[in-house]
Amino acid sequence: MRNNFVSLIDAFYAKMTRDLNISPDHIATYLALVNLWTLNSYSPTFIIKPEEIIAYAKLESFQELRACLKYLEKAKYIKTYSTRIPTNGIGIKLISLYKIDKNSNQNNDRITKYVIK
């Protein structure tokens, strides 16, 4: 899973540098989500408490969090899901931002080149 983590972060930075509308709040929110993803044992989908993301990303309000999540979903960084009980939190899935380049000369255990989707 560590390889997936590093690959996700590398692909995020590659995509982020070309994204003209991304703000520091969006970046902080995404990195906070990645941190919670690792704490949830790299689960494909996980549930977050809004208060946790606000604290990790140093956001100032729920409205700011909502705007950041909305942008990240629109830009295809994440997918959000509603939970059955709204007080449980928000369901999150980090979208894979990369695919492995099959033409790479390196061995298959190592991802050496990212093709950003």
LINGISUL-V233265 format. One record per backbone hydrogen bond with DSSP energy under -0.5 kcal/mol. CO is the residue of the C=O (numbers start at 1). NH is the residue of the N-H. If there is no record, write none. Layout:
co = [CO & CO]
nh = [NH & NH]
This chain:
co = [1 & 2 & 3 & 4 & 5 & 6 & 7 & 8 & 9 & 10 & 11 & 12 & 13 & 14 & 15 & 15 & 16 & 18 & 19 & 23 & 24 & 25 & 26 & 27 & 28 & 29 & 30 & 31 & 32 & 33 & 34 & 35 & 36 & 37 & 37 & 38 & 40 & 44 & 46 & 48 & 49 & 49 & 50 & 51 & 52 & 53 & 54 & 54 & 61 & 62 & 63 & 64 & 65 & 66 & 67 & 68 & 69 & 70 & 71 & 72 & 72 & 73 & 77 & 79 & 81 & 84 & 85 & 86 & 89 & 90 & 91 & 92 & 93 & 93 & 97 & 99 & 100 & 101 & 107 & 110 & 113 & 114 & 115]
nh = [5 & 6 & 7 & 8 & 9 & 10 & 11 & 12 & 13 & 14 & 15 & 16 & 17 & 18 & 18 & 19 & 19 & 20 & 22 & 27 & 28 & 29 & 30 & 31 & 32 & 33 & 34 & 35 & 36 & 37 & 38 & 39 & 40 & 42 & 43 & 41 & 43 & 94 & 92 & 90 & 52 & 53 & 54 & 55 & 56 & 57 & 58 & 59 & 65 & 66 & 67 & 68 & 69 & 70 & 71 & 72 & 73 & 74 & 75 & 77 & 78 & 76 & 95 & 93 & 91 & 86 & 88 & 89 & 83 & 48 & 81 & 46 & 79 & 95 & 117 & 115 & 102 & 104 & 110 & 112 & 101 & 116 & 99]
